[in-house]
Amino acid sequence: MPQVLLTHSYHLPFDSKQVRKMQPYAPLGMLYAATALRECNISVAAFDSMLNDPASGFQNALDEHAPQIVVVYEDDFNFLSKMCLTRMRDVAWRIAEEARAAGALTIVHGSDSTDNPELFLGNGFEYVLCGEAEDALVRLCRAFLRGEPVPECPGLVRRDSSGKVIRSKERLARNPGWCCRRLRLRPIRLRGRQHSGSRTRSDCRWVARRGPALGRRRANCQASAMITARS
């Protein structure tokens, strides 16, 4: 049996505009999380609610896999999560309720839960992970599966035994740093020019001026740098 069941709360049929487009995509955030867990020898199963009805499908997955931990892991960069916010909350909270009824630990990560951790802690989730959370997720799951105390993870929000909300010292978690110099941007620029006859985003003056600096910084620092540079 898998130790962790991963899922997300976006269901395309809830979004009439996206139904007309009918261009479903892979849940990349959930896949990143699954990869991180498997690389640390934690067994994983996944339920994709993109097209599968979460009202019945998740309970079936829960019965089939009987996981010790259920994680709702959203795509932080997915604009659609802001388009169906209320419906996604309802789905996430129903998942948490069903998971806890089955005796599983519940964890959530996403832009909405990062903005409103108390709301999710009050609706069935025991832990909220904020920021770049794959590394924090691995540490939390590993500690629970080993019967160890909850680790001090950046970006972790939870309640103590008295019900008080506790936040980690670092508000946002960080994954290991990356460097955009590893990317070969020239082929991307050339292909974009051939297709459109105009400049691509990678050619803009702002990227040319700020790109190298951003490449040496962690991802959660870049948003503030972008706002400062463009203001």
TADAWO-V31496 format. One record per run of one state. SS is the DSSP state (h for helix, s for strand, l for the rest). FROM is the first residue (numbers start at 0). TO is the last residue. If there is no record, write none. Layout:
# TADAWO-V31496
SS/FROM/TO
SS/FROM/TO
This chain:
# TADAWO-V31496
l/0/2
s/3/6
l/7/10
h/11/13
l/14/14
h/15/20
l/21/26
h/27/38
l/39/42
s/43/46
l/47/52
h/53/64
l/65/67
s/68/72
l/73/77
h/78/81
l/82/83
h/84/100
l/101/103
s/104/108
l/109/109
h/110/114
l/115/115
h/116/120
l/121/125
s/126/128
l/129/129
s/130/130
l/131/132
h/133/144
l/145/154
s/155/158
l/159/163
s/164/166
l/167/171
s/172/172
l/173/178
h/179/181
l/182/183
h/184/195
l/196/199
h/200/202
l/203/203
h/204/214
l/215/217
h/218/229
l/230/230
